[in-house]
Amino acid sequence: MRNGFTFKDRHSSEFGVTVRTKSRPITAGLKSFTADLPYRDGEYDFSAANPQGRAHYAKRIFVMSLSLRADNLGALQGKISKLALWLTGSGKLIFDDLPLVVWNGTVTDEIVYMPEHGGTKAEVEVSFSAEPFGEGIFGTEGPLIGHPLPIGSDIPLSTDCAYTYTVNSSGNICVVNFGDMPVSPVIKITGNTGNITLSLGEKTLSFSAVGESVTVDFARQTVRTDGGIIGVTGEFFELGAGLNYIAVTNSAAGNIIITVEFKPKHMYGADYSHIDWGDALA
């Protein structure tokens, strides 16, 4: 498959190369934890025996083949030198045919080449190690200027209003995770705060933030007020794909404003055609 890509904010076309995908796994490998006991049929599978209650995935490897040409060996070496500087370290990796998904890519193996046709052509193979899930190019703030969107897409230019909720003492908020994999959000709470509890499914997180603004970071598993990190009881949780109904209780009378922020995660590509944005933004 022939296609270009962007790495560290530079596109492959800047280097005059023709790109061919050698290997691009559409799924990540499952991390499997099993125990084979001598007096039991089969195995015990502990893959989902963790705080998230789900299996986890390993990194994946993308392998790209880059072809370049030059008039002579000296010019070819000059192109290869620029290519070598570009293809080092880590950065955002975006494939042309998956413009809505960003991978955190790292060039892991050494890059070698063999000159051909008297030093006027070279084939370079590069391997990127990436996290198991790609991240959406935009999150709950909606697409920004410069974000690529498919022709005919009905994705709204702003979705931030859909992720701001007003709760008086107690109530449920519905959070739409428009990705296809679980995410750990950041939840910000302002207003007349007291002793607050957030519950999703069987998991509940409680903390005291009387009269203070609160930032709950579910990825870092911290709760921070204006005065610093505070203690919590219960468990941090993830937002599953689709609708998530979070029960909120606040011991103080009056309104609190809740803002939920995240970027969606994807197993491979991003397809938002199934999202009813009218309901999501209601």
N, C-alpha and C positions, 0 to 999 in steps of 0.2 A: 504494500500500500504506500503510495507516494503522498506526502503531505509535509508542510512546514510546522514549525513550533517556535514559541517564544520562551526564552530562558533568561532570567535576570534582566527582564525588561528590554531585551534585544531579540529581534526576529532573525531566524536562520537565513532569510533572504539577504540580510545585510552582508553576509559573508560569501555570497555567491555560490552556495552549495545546493545540491539537489538532495532532498531528504527522502529516505525510504524507511518505513517502520519494519523492523525485523521481529520484534516481540512486544506486544502490549497486552498484558493479561487484563481481561474484563472483570475478573474477580480477584480478591486477595485470598491468600491461603489462610485457612482456619487454624488457630492455635488450639491444639487438641491436648487435653490432659486426661489420661485414662489410667486405670489400675486393673491389672489382670490377676485375679485371685485364683489360687489353685483349685478350690472346691466350689467354683461358681461358673455357670455357663456364660460365655461372653465376657464383657468388661464393664467396669464402672466408669462412666463418663462424667468427669468433674469440670468440663469445659465451661459450663455456666454457673459453677459454684463460686461466685464472687459477688461483691457488693452491688454490681450492676444487674446481676441475674441474667446475663447473656454471654454467649461466646464472644471471643475477641479474635482479631485478625493480625496477621504478620505483614511486614512491609512487602511491597512488590517491586519488581525490576522492569523498567522499560528500556528496550534496546533499539537504538536508532543507527542507521547507516547513512553517512554523509559522503557524497561524491563532489569533488571539486576539480576544476581544470585551470590551467594557466598556459601562457605561451612558452615558458621555459622553466627549468628546474628552480632557478633563483626566484622567479615570481611565484612559483608553487610554494616554496618554503616560506615566503612572506605571508601568503594566505594562511598557511598552516600555523604560523606563529600567532596570528590574530585569533585563529580558531582555538588555539591552546589556551590563551588567556581567557577567552569567553567560557570555555568548557571546564572551568575549575570551580570548586566550592559548591555552595548551595544557593538556591533561589527559587522564585516562582516559575513553574513550568506549565505552559498552556499550549495544548495542541490545537492547530487550526480548525480541525473538524469537531472539537469539543470546546467551543469558546466560552461556555458558561461554568467551566470547572477548572480550578487551579490546584496543581499538585505542588507540594513542597519537595522539590527534587534536589538530589545530591549526586554529583558525579563520583562514583565509587571506585571504579577500576581504572588502571592506567590506559591511556589511549595510544594506540599504535597505528601506523599506516605503512603501506608499501607503494612507492611511486611506480607508475605504469606509463607506457607509451613514451619512453625516453625522458621521464620527469615532467610530463605535461598533465598528468592525471593522478589523482590519489583517492583512495577509499578509506574513510575513517569510521570506526565503529565506537559509539559511546553508550555507556550504560548509566541510567539514572535510577537511584534508589529513591522510592517515594513512600509516604505514609499510606496505610491501607485504604483510606478513603480520600477522595478529592473534596475540596471545599468549594462551595458556590462562590462565584465571582462577586455576588452581592448578597447582603444579608437582610435583616429586618428593616434596614433603612431604605431598601428598594434600590433599583439601578441608579448609578451615578452617571454624570456626563462622561462619555468615553467608553462605557460598558457596551460590549457587543451584544445585541439581541437578535434572535432569529427573525427573518422577514415574516410579517403577519402575526408576530407574537402579541398576545393580549395582556402581557405582564404590565401592571400599572407602574407609572414612573415613581410613585411614592407609596410605600407600605407601612411607614413608621407609625401612622395613626392606628393601624390595626393591632399594634403591640403596646399600646398605652391603655391602661384600665383604671377606673375609679372604683374603689371599694369602700363601703361604709360599714365599719365594725367587722362584718364577715360577708363572704360571698364566694362564688366560683368565677374563675376567668378561664376562657378557652384560648389556648395558644396553638396556632397552626404551625407545625414543623413541616415546611414545604420541601424538605429534602427527603431522602429515602433511607437514611441511617440515623441512629440516635445522636443527639447533640447535648452538650453541657452549656446552658445559657448563662448570661449575666442578668440578674434581676435587680433593678434599682427601685427603691421605695422612698417616697417623700411624703410629707404631710404630717398629720397628727398621729405619729407612731407611738406604739406601746409595746406590749409583749406580743410578738407576731409568730404565727405558725403557718407554714406552707406545706400542703399535703398533695401528693400525686400518687394515686394507687395506694399501696400499702406503706409508702415511705412518707415520713413527716420530719420536717426540720423546724426547730423552734429557737427563738432568741429574743433577748430584751433590748430594745433600742428606743427607750422613752424619749420622745421629742427630738430624735436625731434622724438624719438621712442615712439610708442603709444601701450598701452594695453587696449583693450575694453573688459570689463568683463560684459557679458549680464546677468549673474545670479545675480551679486551684483549691476548691473546697475551703473557702474563707468567707467570712462575713465581716465587713468593714463599715464602721460609722465615721463621723467626723473626727472622733477621738482615736481611731485606730481599729485593729482587729479585735473582735469580741468573741466570747465563747458561745457555743451552740449545743443543743441536744438533738438527737435524732440522726437522720441520714440525708446526705445530698443525693439528688436524683438526676436522671437524664430525661430529655424530652424525646419520646418515640416519634417515628414518622407519622404524620397525620395530625389528628386532633388530640390535645392534651388538656384535660380539665383539672386545674389546680384549685384546691380549696384554700381560701385565705381567711384567717381570723386575726383580729387586732383588738387588744384589750382596751385601747383608748377609743373614746367616742369621736365621731367625725370621720372625714374622708382621708384616705391615703391614695396616692397616685403610684401605680406600679407600671414600670417599663421593662419589657423583656427584650433582650438583644442576643442575637446569635447569627452565625453564618451556617447555612445548611451543609450537610455532608452527603456525599454520593459514592456509591459503590463503583460507578463508572461515569456515565454521562448524566446530564441534568435534563429532565423532561418535566416541565411545569404545565403541560397542556391539560392534565387531569385536575388541576387546582381550580376550584370555583372561587375566583378572586372576589366576586361580589359578596359571597358569604364570609370569606376570610376577612374582608375589610369592614363588615357590618359592625 
